[in-house]
Amino acid sequence: MSKAASPIAPLDLAAERAFLGPALEAAVLSVLRSGRYIQGPEVERFEADFARQSGVAHGVAVSSGTDALILGLRALGVGPGDEVVTSPFSFFASAAAIAWVGATPRLADVDPETALLDAGRAAAAVGPRTRALAPVHLYGQMADMRAFRALADKRGLAVLEDAAQAHGAARDGATPGTLGELAAYSFYPTKNLGAAGEGGLVSTNDAELARKLRELRDHGSPAKYVHTSIGTNARMHAFQGAVLNVKLPHLPAWNARRAALAAQGIAAGVHYPRPIHLHEAARPFGYGPGDFPVAEDLSLRVLCLPVHPFLEDAQGDRVAEAVLTLAEA
Ligand SMILES: *Cc1c(COP(=O)(O)O)cnc(C)c1O
């Protein structure tokens, strides 16, 4: 098969490994030899560096983006009887995390241009039981956090940002975790910053929330054999901290490279093929077809294109040409 016809993958982990070279393997090997496999210095360094790089005071590493959402909700005191407003156009975890802590997801439709939760529509979904807003940042674009902060302040709500797709993002000068009380990140391998396995982090400027999160991820334990609340085991593996420490310094350049490709018109990448409210597991939330027409329409027109930072320029051109040909057909 000629190079021009070879398939272009949505992400290229082999190219990424080749780029990072021996640094990645050395980092993993050093953890193996250290015998410190859970949390420890690599994870602590990652928490501090990630928080600093994303412009917030505290980072609490956890075992996945889903756990970041669940523990974030728990730290905010969200539980049974509460409602949380989020987007129907996201990965299912955005709503499932709310249900998992015993609360009820209230969905509101998205903006047709950006596919992001619309603050005006979210305001209409706020009721007397609403405790928090959970806007989702998609494909590196951030929801209108100034509008969500204003809404939250007006109605006495907390804001948990689903930043699983927003590493290194900013809007109007504000990074995730700045205008919301908490931001939840995922380091699933396909995310802009991916671990070599599962990983997540909650960022915040609130020292008390950070303290609560550290307890919740470790069985409500502020010190060995002391348990002051009911938590879970959501600690990050040292291997993931070490891998993420090697990759983190490259994040700004990788994001810039994705944006260069986006400027060429290649970043039309849109998932999800089915909005959250139309999944079988979402039936208890009480929605049906037609309830969120923008999200439903977007879900029928989804197109996911490769825009990873290791895409060669010639490959990017091929993707762009293919899209243009499709658009003309
Ligand atoms: C990936 C993702 C999650 C879940 O993160 P995991 O690390 O896979 O648990 C949640 N929300 C959004 C928007 C995501 O893209």
The ligand as a MOL file (V3000), in Angstrom:
LIG
                    3D

  0  0  0     0  0            999 V3000
M  V30 BEGIN CTAB
M  V30 COUNTS 15 15 0 0 0
M  V30 BEGIN ATOM
M  V30 1 C -13.6000 10.7280 28.9700 0
M  V30 2 C -14.6890 11.5290 29.5510 0
M  V30 3 C -15.1820 11.2740 30.8520 0
M  V30 4 C -14.7770 10.0720 31.6580 0
M  V30 5 O -13.4050 9.9400 31.8970 0
M  V30 6 P -12.7750 8.4760 32.2170 0
M  V30 7 O -11.3550 8.7810 32.5460 0
M  V30 8 O -12.9140 7.6670 30.9740 0
M  V30 9 O -13.5130 7.8940 33.3520 0
M  V30 10 C -16.1440 12.1260 31.3640 0
M  V30 11 N -16.6060 13.1630 30.6640 0
M  V30 12 C -16.1740 13.4320 29.4060 0
M  V30 13 C -16.7180 14.6120 28.6790 0
M  V30 14 C -15.2160 12.6220 28.7990 0
M  V30 15 O -14.7990 12.8930 27.5570 0
M  V30 END ATOM
M  V30 BEGIN BOND
M  V30 1 1 1 2
M  V30 2 1 2 3
M  V30 3 2 2 14
M  V30 4 1 3 4
M  V30 5 2 3 10
M  V30 6 1 4 5
M  V30 7 1 5 6
M  V30 8 2 6 7
M  V30 9 1 6 8
M  V30 10 1 6 9
M  V30 11 1 10 11
M  V30 12 2 11 12
M  V30 13 1 12 13
M  V30 14 1 12 14
M  V30 15 1 14 15
M  V30 END BOND
M  V30 END CTAB
M  END
